């Protein structure tokens, strides 16, 4: 199972993207645990997580968030704006899988 946490400004704007990612995983027969939270909860939400992704609206926090995630042994990156804006669940799921394999 792939455990992914998305972090955005309030934890709600990514809910549609989370649903699209879960739908895509089901289509592909993959087990996932994907949840969105506000970015200010990042340090408390990394236990047992395979990948953390930031919404582009909080991408400016990447450097600080990467240090927190690295300390927890979790790869982190920013979701590309185009994929986020289009709610491209397939592309964002692929990004998460790619990061988890590193």
C-alpha positions in Angstrom: 0.0 0.0 0.0 1.2 3.5 -0.9 0.6 6.1 1.8 0.5 9.6 0.5 -0.2 12.9 2.3 -1.0 16.1 0.4 -0.5 19.4 2.2 -2.1 22.7 1.1 -3.1 26.0 2.6 -6.2 24.7 4.5 -6.4 21.0 3.7 -9.6 21.3 1.7 -8.5 22.6 -1.7 -6.8 19.3 -2.5 -9.8 17.1 -1.5 -11.0 16.8 -5.1 -7.5 15.9 -6.3 -7.3 13.3 -3.5 -10.6 11.7 -4.8 -9.2 11.7 -8.3 -6.0 10.0 -7.2 -8.0 7.3 -5.3 -10.2 6.7 -8.3 -7.2 6.3 -10.5 -5.6 3.9 -8.1 -8.7 1.8 -7.9 -8.8 1.6 -11.7 -5.3 0.4 -11.7 -5.9 -2.1 -8.9 -3.6 -0.3 -6.5 -4.0 0.0 -2.7 -3.5 3.6 -1.5 -4.1 5.7 1.6 -4.3 9.3 0.5 -5.4 12.2 2.7 -5.0 16.0 2.6 -4.1 18.2 5.5 -3.2 21.9 6.1 0.5 22.4 5.6 0.9 23.6 9.2 0.2 20.0 10.2 3.1 18.5 8.1 5.3 17.8 11.1 2.6 15.8 12.8 1.3 13.9 9.8 4.4 12.1 8.5 4.4 8.9 10.6 4.1 5.8 8.4 3.9 8.0 5.2 5.6 7.0 2.0 5.4 10.3 0.2 4.4 13.9 1.0 3.2 16.3 -1.7 2.7 20.1 -1.4 0.0 21.9 -3.3 1.5 24.5 -5.6 -0.1 27.3 -3.5 2.3 26.4 -0.7 5.2 25.5 -2.9 7.1 28.5 -1.5 7.4 26.4 1.7 9.2 23.5 -0.1 12.7 24.1 1.4 11.4 24.1 5.0 9.0 21.3 4.4 11.7 19.2 2.7 13.9 19.4 5.8 11.0 18.3 8.0 10.1 15.5 5.7 13.8 14.4 5.3 14.1 14.2 9.1 11.1 11.8 9.0 12.6 9.9 6.1 9.8 10.9 3.7 10.3 12.2 0.2 8.5 15.4 -0.6 7.9 17.5 -3.7 5.5 20.1 -5.0 2.6 19.0 -7.2 3.0 20.7 -10.7 0.5 23.5 -11.1 -0.9 22.1 -14.4 -1.7 18.7 -12.8 -3.1 20.3 -9.7 -5.3 22.8 -11.6 -6.6 20.0 -13.9 -7.1 17.6 -10.9 -5.0 15.1 -12.9 -5.2 12.3 -10.4 -3.3 9.9 -12.7 -0.3 12.3 -13.1 -0.1 13.1 -9.4 -0.4 9.4 -8.4 2.5 8.7 -10.8 4.5 11.5 -9.2 3.9 10.0 -5.8 4.9 6.5 -7.0 8.0 7.8 -8.6 9.1 9.6 -5.4 8.3 6.6 -3.2 10.7 4.5 -5.3 13.7 6.7 -4.7 
